[in-house]
Amino acid sequence: MSLKQKAVSGFLWSFIDSFTNYGLQFVFGIILARLLTPNDYGLIGIITIFITISQSFIDSGFRQALLRKQDCTQADYSTVFFFNLAVSLLFYIILYIFAPNIGTYFNEPVLKLLLRVLGINLILYALIAIQLTILVKNINFKHQTKISIVATIISGITGITFAYYGYGVWSLIIKMILSVFITFILLWIYNKWRPSMIFSKKAFHEMFSFGSKLLLSGLLYRATQNIYYLVIGKYFTATQLGYYTRAEQFSNLPSANLTSVIERVSYPVLASLQHDIPKLQETFKSIVKSTMLISFTIMIGMAAIAKPLILVLIGEKWLPSSLYLQLLCIAGIFYPLNALNLNLLNVFGRSDLFLRLELIKTSLTIPIIIIGVFYGIIPMLLSIIIFNYFGVVLNSYYTKRYIRYSTLNQIKDIFPTFLIAFVMGFLMYLVGFFVNAKPIIILSLQVVSGMFSFVILVEGFKPKGYSQLKETIRSKFSK
């Protein structure tokens, strides 16, 4: 199979994986949201801060180092495996010890036990990290898709069952642990790789020189992303944090998952072309155009239907989430583009530049935090939008140097698709503004009008991103 065929197959299977997996989680989340309270989700939001930062230490940038390295050995994989496992145990012990203090800080005593139980996922994550890395390196997303769907269905049904019988926030904890545990079991059954009793100092130092900077970058990024949970959880209420987390989960369904797909598939593909700059530039441009067409369309469309979507799917008690959702959708439009530009730095081994950019962006979040503390959640979200758009300029700065594809050229390439998505979203919003009916009817009319206007616009103007995406899908399915 050629590189292009692998890339197309990998993209489609990764796309199916992410959107089926998170689509199922979305459906299960709707059911759980009707059974649980905003406060339950707020507690999970607080725990997420500490779990995600701990995961950064466990990975330590070694995953990216393994993906970039052309000839990984058993010693490389085994070394990283044992390092991940040791760090996961260390951080579980740290979380276990400080769990009471965290509960006291947020005035939520129940966090003590919740954090100690969910912390088990850190160890499970360490046990599956190399298995997943090997599949990604081989651009083999087909088996990942099957495994993740099975894990999501079983854990989702289990979580709903516990919520129905009144277990509250514990139903979410059980769901999260069971999902990772099933993934662990299935990956170790399917993937025949097993660690050897090897820890190579040479391999460790070689990968750590690259990965250490990504570790710091990852820490800064995850801290920046989760600092808003900390601000809302501390200075407001767990209920308000619950509204925010539900809005974020809705917006992440298209945005974060599209970004995840692009990161996983584009990195090994672009890494294989690192010595052929013209081909790399051509491939990068093609990915940018197609990706941003999808991102603009989905995110602007979701912002337009936010209010009836929340009312129909999870009920009136979650209505305050709708404004948060609209702002988060606008903020998340450029996440995939940022990820692509940062991926390119890793392709060329410039984790130092990656770290430099994260340091700059982290310093810029300080005013956002201050705004959130003193002026509230909405002004904070508006500041995040400005920050994310400025981030496009920062993240694409070095792309011009390496493949001669500047920020301005990127904007020129994606601007036609933005206009199409904007017109589509505006028409959808007008339908919701002028139609006075039940939320389900408004939502249906908005979705139909959006699909209809999108097809007319892309078929009429035929932007390059659409033509490339259409041809890729057609050629894949015709085979």
C-alpha positions as CSV (number, residue, x, y, z in Angstrom):
1,M,0.0,0.0,0.0
2,S,1.4,3.4,-1.0
3,L,1.9,6.2,1.5
4,K,-1.1,8.1,0.0
5,Q,-3.3,5.1,0.3
6,K,-2.1,4.5,3.8
7,A,-2.8,8.2,4.7
8,V,-6.3,8.1,3.1
9,S,-7.2,4.8,4.8
10,G,-5.7,6.0,8.1
11,F,-7.7,9.3,7.9
12,L,-11.0,7.6,7.2
13,W,-10.5,5.0,9.9
14,S,-9.3,7.6,12.4
15,F,-12.3,9.8,11.4
16,I,-14.7,6.9,11.9
17,D,-12.9,6.0,15.2
18,S,-13.1,9.5,16.7
19,F,-16.6,10.5,15.5
20,T,-18.2,7.2,16.1
21,N,-16.5,6.8,19.5
22,Y,-17.3,10.4,20.6
23,G,-20.6,10.3,18.9
24,L,-21.6,7.4,21.1
25,Q,-20.2,9.2,24.1
26,F,-22.2,12.2,23.0
27,V,-25.4,10.1,23.0
28,F,-24.6,8.5,26.3
29,G,-23.7,11.9,27.7
30,I,-27.1,13.2,26.7
31,I,-28.8,10.4,28.6
32,L,-26.5,10.9,31.6
33,A,-27.1,14.7,31.6
34,R,-30.8,14.0,32.0
35,L,-30.1,11.7,34.9
36,L,-27.3,13.7,36.7
37,T,-26.9,17.3,37.8
38,P,-24.6,20.1,36.7
39,N,-22.8,19.7,40.0
40,D,-21.9,16.1,39.2
41,Y,-20.2,17.3,36.0
42,G,-18.5,20.1,37.8
43,L,-16.8,17.6,40.2
44,I,-15.5,15.7,37.2
45,G,-14.3,18.9,35.7
46,I,-12.2,19.6,38.7
47,I,-10.7,16.1,38.8
48,T,-9.9,16.4,35.1
49,I,-7.3,19.2,35.9
50,F,-5.1,16.8,37.9
51,I,-5.6,13.7,35.7
52,T,-4.6,15.4,32.5
53,I,-1.6,17.1,33.9
54,S,-0.4,13.8,35.4
55,Q,-0.8,12.2,32.0
56,S,1.6,14.7,30.5
57,F,4.3,13.6,32.8
58,I,3.6,9.9,32.0
59,D,3.9,10.5,28.3
60,S,6.9,12.9,28.6
61,G,7.0,13.5,24.9
62,F,8.2,10.0,24.3
63,R,5.2,9.1,22.2
64,Q,6.1,11.8,19.6
65,A,9.7,10.8,19.8
66,L,8.8,7.2,18.9
67,L,6.5,8.3,16.1
68,R,9.2,10.5,14.6
69,K,12.0,7.9,14.8
70,Q,12.2,5.9,11.6
71,D,13.7,2.7,13.0
72,C,12.4,2.0,16.4
73,T,13.7,-1.1,18.2
74,Q,12.4,-3.4,20.9
75,A,14.8,-1.6,23.3
76,D,13.2,1.8,22.4
77,Y,9.6,0.5,23.0
78,S,10.5,-1.4,26.2
79,T,12.4,1.6,27.7
80,V,9.5,3.9,27.2
81,F,7.1,1.4,28.5
82,F,8.9,0.9,31.8
83,F,9.4,4.7,32.2
84,N,5.7,5.3,31.6
85,L,4.7,2.7,34.1
86,A,7.1,4.0,36.8
87,V,6.0,7.6,36.4
88,S,2.3,6.6,36.4
89,L,2.8,4.8,39.8
90,L,4.6,7.8,41.2
91,F,1.9,10.3,40.2
92,Y,-0.9,8.0,41.5
93,I,0.9,8.0,44.8
94,I,1.2,11.8,44.7
95,L,-2.5,12.2,43.9
96,Y,-3.5,9.7,46.6
97,I,-1.6,11.7,49.2
98,F,-2.8,15.1,48.2
99,A,-6.4,14.2,47.4
100,P,-7.7,15.4,50.8
101,N,-6.0,18.8,50.3
102,I,-7.6,19.1,46.9
103,G,-11.0,18.4,48.3
104,T,-10.5,21.0,51.0
105,Y,-9.2,23.7,48.5
106,F,-12.4,23.4,46.4
107,N,-14.7,22.9,49.4
108,E,-15.8,19.5,48.0
109,P,-14.8,16.7,50.5
110,V,-16.1,14.0,48.1
111,L,-13.2,14.9,45.7
112,K,-10.8,13.0,48.0
113,L,-12.3,9.6,47.2
114,L,-13.2,10.4,43.6
115,L,-9.6,11.4,42.8
116,R,-8.1,8.4,44.4
117,V,-10.4,6.0,42.5
118,L,-10.1,7.7,39.1
119,G,-6.4,8.0,39.5
120,I,-6.2,4.3,38.7
121,N,-6.6,5.3,35.0
122,L,-3.1,6.8,35.1
123,I,-1.6,3.3,35.5
124,L,-3.9,1.8,32.9
125,Y,-2.9,4.7,30.5
126,A,0.7,3.8,31.0
127,L,0.0,0.2,30.1
128,I,-1.6,1.0,26.8
129,A,0.5,3.9,25.6
130,I,3.0,1.9,23.7
131,Q,0.4,-0.4,22.2
132,L,-1.4,2.6,20.8
133,T,1.8,4.2,19.6
134,I,2.7,1.2,17.5
135,L,-0.7,1.2,15.8
136,V,-0.4,4.9,15.1
137,K,3.1,4.6,13.8
138,N,1.9,1.9,11.4
139,I,-1.1,4.1,10.4
140,N,-3.3,1.3,11.6
141,F,-6.5,2.8,12.9
142,K,-8.9,0.1,11.9
143,H,-8.3,-2.0,15.0
144,Q,-8.2,1.1,17.2
145,T,-11.6,2.0,15.9
146,K,-13.1,-1.4,16.7
147,I,-11.6,-1.5,20.2
148,S,-12.6,2.0,21.1
149,I,-16.2,1.5,19.9
150,V,-16.6,-1.7,22.0
151,A,-15.1,0.1,25.1
152,T,-17.3,3.1,24.6
153,I,-20.5,1.1,24.3
154,I,-19.9,-1.2,27.3
155,S,-18.7,1.6,29.6
156,G,-21.5,4.0,28.4
157,I,-24.3,1.5,29.1
158,T,-22.8,0.7,32.5
159,G,-22.5,4.4,33.4
160,I,-26.2,5.0,32.4
161,T,-27.3,2.0,34.5
162,F,-25.5,3.2,37.6
163,A,-26.9,6.8,37.0
164,Y,-30.4,5.4,36.7
165,Y,-30.1,3.7,40.1
166,G,-29.0,6.9,41.7
167,Y,-25.2,6.6,42.0
168,G,-24.7,10.2,40.9
169,V,-21.2,11.3,40.1
170,W,-19.9,7.8,40.7
171,S,-21.6,6.6,37.5
172,L,-19.3,8.9,35.6
173,I,-16.2,7.6,37.5
174,I,-17.2,4.0,36.8
175,K,-17.8,4.8,33.1
176,M,-14.4,6.4,32.7
177,I,-12.4,3.7,34.4
178,L,-14.3,0.9,32.6
179,S,-13.6,2.5,29.2
180,V,-9.8,2.5,29.7
181,F,-9.8,-0.9,31.3
182,I,-11.6,-2.6,28.4
183,T,-9.3,-0.7,26.0
184,F,-6.3,-2.1,27.9
185,I,-7.6,-5.7,27.8
186,L,-8.5,-5.6,24.0
187,L,-5.2,-3.9,23.0
188,W,-3.1,-6.5,24.8
189,I,-5.2,-9.3,23.2
190,Y,-5.0,-7.9,19.7
191,N,-1.5,-6.4,19.6
192,K,1.2,-9.0,20.0
193,W,3.9,-6.6,21.1
194,R,5.2,-7.3,24.6
195,P,7.9,-5.5,26.6
196,S,11.3,-7.1,27.1
197,M,13.2,-6.7,30.4
198,I,15.3,-3.9,28.9
199,F,15.9,-0.3,29.9
200,S,18.4,1.3,27.5
201,K,20.0,4.4,28.9
202,K,21.1,5.3,25.4
203,A,17.6,5.1,23.9
204,F,16.2,7.0,26.9
205,H,18.6,9.9,26.6
206,E,18.2,10.0,22.8
207,M,14.4,10.3,23.0
208,F,14.4,12.4,26.1
209,S,16.5,15.1,24.4
210,F,13.6,15.5,22.0
211,G,10.7,14.5,24.3
212,S,11.6,16.6,27.3
213,K,10.8,19.8,25.5
214,L,7.5,18.3,24.4
215,L,6.9,17.3,28.0
216,L,7.2,20.9,29.1
217,S,5.1,22.0,26.1
218,G,2.4,19.5,26.9
219,L,2.4,20.5,30.5
220,L,2.0,24.2,29.6
221,Y,-0.7,23.4,27.0
222,R,-2.7,21.2,29.4
223,A,-2.3,23.6,32.3
224,T,-3.5,26.4,30.0
225,Q,-6.5,24.4,28.8
226,N,-7.5,23.3,32.3
227,I,-6.7,26.5,34.2
228,Y,-10.2,27.6,33.2
229,Y,-11.7,24.7,35.2
230,L,-9.6,25.8,38.1
231,V,-10.8,29.4,37.9
232,I,-14.5,28.5,37.5
233,G,-14.3,25.7,40.1
234,K,-12.6,27.9,42.7
235,Y,-14.2,31.4,42.2
236,F,-17.6,30.3,41.1
237,T,-19.6,27.1,41.8
238,A,-19.4,23.5,40.8
239,T,-22.8,24.0,39.1
240,Q,-21.4,26.8,36.9
241,L,-18.4,24.6,36.1
242,G,-20.9,21.9,35.2
243,Y,-22.6,24.2,32.7
244,Y,-19.1,25.0,31.2
245,T,-18.0,21.4,31.0
246,R,-21.2,20.3,29.2
247,A,-20.8,23.1,26.7
248,E,-17.2,22.2,26.2
249,Q,-18.1,18.5,25.7
250,F,-20.6,19.6,23.0
251,S,-18.0,21.8,21.2
252,N,-15.2,19.2,21.6
253,L,-17.3,16.6,19.7
254,P,-16.4,18.1,16.3
255,S,-13.4,20.4,17.2
256,A,-11.2,18.3,19.5
257,N,-12.0,15.1,17.7
258,L,-11.2,16.5,14.3
259,T,-8.0,17.9,15.7
260,S,-7.2,14.5,17.2
261,V,-7.8,12.8,13.8
262,I,-5.6,15.2,12.0
263,E,-2.8,15.0,14.6
264,R,-2.7,11.2,14.6
265,V,-2.8,10.7,10.8
266,S,-0.8,13.7,9.6
267,Y,2.1,13.3,11.9
268,P,3.4,9.9,10.6
269,V,2.6,10.9,7.0
270,L,4.4,14.3,7.2
271,A,7.3,12.7,9.1
272,S,7.9,10.3,6.2
273,L,8.2,13.3,3.8
274,Q,10.5,15.4,6.0
275,H,13.3,15.1,3.4
276,D,11.2,16.0,0.4
277,I,10.2,19.7,1.0
278,P,8.1,20.3,-2.2
279,K,6.1,17.1,-1.6
280,L,5.7,18.0,2.1
281,Q,4.5,21.5,1.3
282,E,2.0,20.1,-1.2
283,T,0.7,17.5,1.2
284,F,0.5,20.0,4.1
285,K,-1.5,22.5,2.0
286,S,-3.9,19.8,0.9
287,I,-4.5,18.7,4.5
288,V,-5.0,22.3,5.7
289,K,-7.6,23.2,3.0
290,S,-9.7,20.0,3.5
291,T,-9.5,20.1,7.3
292,M,-10.5,23.7,7.7
293,L,-13.5,23.2,5.4
294,I,-14.8,20.6,7.8
295,S,-13.9,22.7,10.9
296,F,-15.5,25.9,9.7
297,T,-18.7,24.1,8.6
298,I,-19.3,22.1,11.8
299,M,-18.2,24.7,14.3
300,I,-20.1,27.6,12.8
301,G,-23.1,25.4,12.3
302,M,-23.1,24.2,15.9
303,A,-22.8,27.8,17.2
304,A,-25.9,28.7,15.1
305,I,-28.0,25.9,16.6
306,A,-26.6,26.0,20.2
307,K,-29.8,27.0,22.1
308,P,-32.4,24.6,20.5
309,L,-29.7,21.9,20.6
310,I,-29.2,22.2,24.3
311,L,-33.0,22.3,25.0
312,V,-33.8,19.3,22.8
313,L,-30.9,17.1,23.9
314,I,-30.4,17.6,27.6
315,G,-33.2,19.8,28.8
316,E,-34.0,23.3,30.1
317,K,-32.0,22.9,33.3
318,W,-28.8,23.0,31.1
319,L,-29.9,26.2,29.1
320,P,-27.2,28.4,30.6
321,S,-24.7,26.1,28.7
322,S,-26.0,27.4,25.3
323,L,-24.2,30.7,25.4
324,Y,-21.0,29.0,26.6
325,L,-21.4,26.6,23.7
326,Q,-21.6,29.3,21.1
327,L,-18.5,31.1,22.4
328,L,-16.5,27.8,22.7
329,C,-17.5,26.9,19.1
330,I,-16.2,30.2,17.8
331,A,-13.0,29.8,19.9
332,G,-12.4,26.3,18.7
333,I,-12.6,26.9,14.9
334,F,-8.9,27.1,14.4
335,Y,-7.8,24.2,16.7
336,P,-7.1,21.9,13.8
337,L,-5.0,24.5,12.0
338,N,-3.0,25.2,15.1
339,A,-2.4,21.5,15.6
340,L,-1.1,21.0,12.0
341,N,1.4,23.9,12.3
342,L,2.7,22.6,15.6
343,N,2.9,19.0,14.1
344,L,5.2,20.4,11.4
345,L,7.7,21.5,14.1
346,N,7.8,18.0,15.5
347,V,8.3,16.6,12.0
348,F,11.5,18.6,11.7
349,G,12.6,17.7,15.3
350,R,12.2,21.3,16.5
351,S,10.6,20.6,19.9
352,D,12.6,23.6,21.2
353,L,10.5,25.9,19.0
354,F,7.4,24.0,20.0
355,L,8.3,24.8,23.6
356,R,9.1,28.4,22.9
357,L,5.6,28.9,21.4
358,E,3.9,27.3,24.3
359,L,5.8,29.5,26.7
360,I,4.7,32.6,24.8
361,K,1.0,31.4,24.7
362,T,1.1,30.5,28.4
363,S,2.2,34.0,29.4
364,L,-0.7,35.4,27.3
365,T,-3.2,33.4,29.4
366,I,-2.5,35.3,32.5
367,P,-4.7,38.3,31.5
368,I,-7.5,35.9,30.6
369,I,-7.3,34.3,34.0
370,I,-7.5,37.7,35.7
371,I,-10.5,38.7,33.5
372,G,-12.2,35.5,34.5
373,V,-11.6,36.0,38.3
374,F,-12.7,39.7,38.3
375,Y,-15.3,39.9,35.5
376,G,-16.9,36.5,35.1
377,I,-17.1,33.5,32.7
378,I,-18.5,35.3,29.6
379,P,-15.7,38.0,29.4
380,M,-13.2,35.2,30.0
381,L,-14.6,33.2,27.0
382,L,-14.5,36.3,24.8
383,S,-10.8,36.7,25.8
384,I,-10.2,33.0,24.9
385,I,-11.5,33.6,21.4
386,I,-9.1,36.5,20.8
387,F,-6.3,34.4,22.3
388,N,-7.0,31.4,20.0
389,Y,-7.1,33.6,16.9
390,F,-3.8,35.2,17.8
391,G,-2.5,31.7,18.4
392,V,-2.9,31.0,14.6
393,V,-0.3,33.7,13.9
394,L,2.1,32.3,16.5
395,N,1.8,28.6,15.6
396,S,2.2,29.2,11.9
397,Y,5.2,31.5,12.2
398,Y,7.8,28.8,11.6
399,T,5.9,27.1,8.9
400,K,7.0,29.8,6.5
401,R,10.6,29.1,7.4
402,Y,10.4,25.3,6.9
403,I,8.1,24.8,3.9
404,R,7.6,28.4,2.7
405,Y,3.9,28.5,3.6
406,S,3.2,31.7,5.5
407,T,0.3,32.6,7.8
408,L,-1.0,35.0,5.1
409,N,-1.0,32.2,2.5
410,Q,-2.7,29.8,4.8
411,I,-5.5,32.4,5.5
412,K,-5.9,33.1,1.8
413,D,-6.3,29.3,1.1
414,I,-8.9,28.8,3.7
415,F,-10.8,32.1,3.5
416,P,-13.2,31.0,0.7
417,T,-14.3,28.0,2.8
418,F,-14.8,30.3,5.8
419,L,-17.1,32.6,3.8
420,I,-19.2,29.6,2.7
421,A,-19.5,28.3,6.3
422,F,-20.3,31.8,7.6
423,V,-23.1,32.3,5.1
424,M,-24.5,28.8,5.9
425,G,-24.3,29.5,9.7
426,F,-25.9,33.0,9.3
427,L,-28.9,31.4,7.4
428,M,-29.3,28.8,10.1
429,Y,-29.2,31.5,12.8
430,L,-31.9,33.5,10.9
431,V,-34.2,30.4,10.9
432,G,-33.8,30.1,14.6
433,F,-34.3,33.8,15.2
434,F,-37.5,34.2,13.2
435,V,-39.2,30.8,13.6
436,N,-41.4,30.6,16.7
437,A,-42.1,27.0,17.4
438,K,-41.0,24.1,19.7
439,P,-37.2,23.6,20.0
440,I,-37.3,20.3,18.1
441,I,-39.0,22.0,15.1
442,I,-36.6,24.9,15.2
443,L,-33.6,22.6,15.4
444,S,-34.8,20.5,12.5
445,L,-35.4,23.5,10.3
446,Q,-32.0,24.9,11.1
447,V,-30.2,21.6,10.3
448,V,-32.1,21.1,7.0
449,S,-31.5,24.8,5.9
450,G,-27.8,24.4,6.8
451,M,-27.3,21.2,4.8
452,F,-29.2,22.6,1.9
453,S,-27.4,25.9,1.8
454,F,-24.0,24.2,2.3
455,V,-24.5,21.9,-0.7
456,I,-25.6,24.7,-2.9
457,L,-22.6,26.9,-1.9
458,V,-19.8,24.3,-2.2
459,E,-21.2,22.9,-5.5
460,G,-21.5,26.4,-6.8
461,F,-18.1,27.8,-5.8
462,K,-16.2,24.5,-5.6
463,P,-13.5,25.6,-3.2
464,K,-10.2,23.6,-3.4
465,G,-10.6,22.0,0.0
466,Y,-14.0,20.6,-1.0
467,S,-12.8,19.3,-4.3
468,Q,-9.9,17.5,-2.7
469,L,-11.9,16.1,0.0
470,K,-14.7,14.9,-2.3
471,E,-12.2,13.3,-4.7
472,T,-10.4,11.6,-1.8
473,I,-13.5,10.1,-0.4
474,R,-14.8,9.1,-3.9
475,S,-11.6,7.3,-4.8
476,K,-11.5,5.5,-1.5
477,F,-15.0,4.2,-1.7
478,S,-14.9,3.4,-5.4
479,K,-12.2,0.9,-4.6
